[in-house]
Amino acid sequence: MTSADMALPAQDERTVPAVVLGDLDREPLERSLAGIQALIEQHGHVVVVCSRAVPRGVEQRLHTVRSLLESDRIAVFRPELPPLGLAVLARQLRQLASCDLSPGVLASAGRLLTHYIHAGALLGSVAKLDRVPVDLKSHAKSWVPGSQFGVLAHPTPQLVRIAPGATLSGPEFRTSMLVAQGQLQSDWVTSNLVKVWNAQGLREAVLPAESATWWGTPKLIEFCAYLPDLSVLYQLVTSVRQNSCHWCGIDVIGDRCVFCSALPPTHEQPARAG
């Protein structure tokens, strides 16, 4: 992770601790190189989960380090998820890191598990929201004092103005929900949305510092519905066919190697069953 508040507490005793690469855009390049090189030597491969709301300098530093180390053992993963959803995904990968998965399969599992995350927020304004389509009518209503909006950013963008009966489309499978409180007072998420989504558990988390930037306002309550059980996550990942990257030879799931970024050739051999 690139910030400490994105490293959620362990879900169970098997969850691998997170490594925080803080201050990448401010520390000397030599320190970044030494730190990531040490991680490679210790673990063999490194998967960096990075929010799209981080300063551009963080992303640039990661790619600079990867280039200077000339290493295909560093994967930089930046999915289109809001900060709390990304933190949940990173913890799921930490859970799976305790299993018998190869580095390539573990790293590429992030793309698969992203599809099972429902992430959104309750906002006091959508005037500066640019991550989800907002029509002019909603923009106008956001200036009305007391207006609140329920927004689903992933998997399918959706926006509703909070009123009696208002809700968001939720998962069709059993999930738990994580909620992070910002500068907004409301029980709509914990009293209404949790019931509509039939969440089997509800936990609270500290709001990531990047959330206000991502959502365009500090007046928010961020939430995320996710699969909490390691056995379910493992079954999902191992049920998907595996390919061997034609360039670096590592086993992956999906159509792109997460470490060397090579796409499969057009004459790719049939994938073998995982």
QUIRA-V287616 format. One line per field, one symbol per residue. burial: # if it has 16 or more other ideal C-beta (glycine too) atoms within 10 Angstrom, else .. A space follows every 10 residues. Layout:
BEGIN
burial = ???
END
This chain:
BEGIN
burial = ###.####.. #...#..#.. #..##..... .#...##.#. ....###### ####...##. ##..##.... #######.#. ########## #######... #.######## ####.##### ######..#. ##.#...#.. .#....#### #####..### .#.....#.# #...###### ##.#.#.### .###..#.#. ....#.##.# #######.## ########.# ..##.###.. .####....# ####..#### ...#...... ....
END
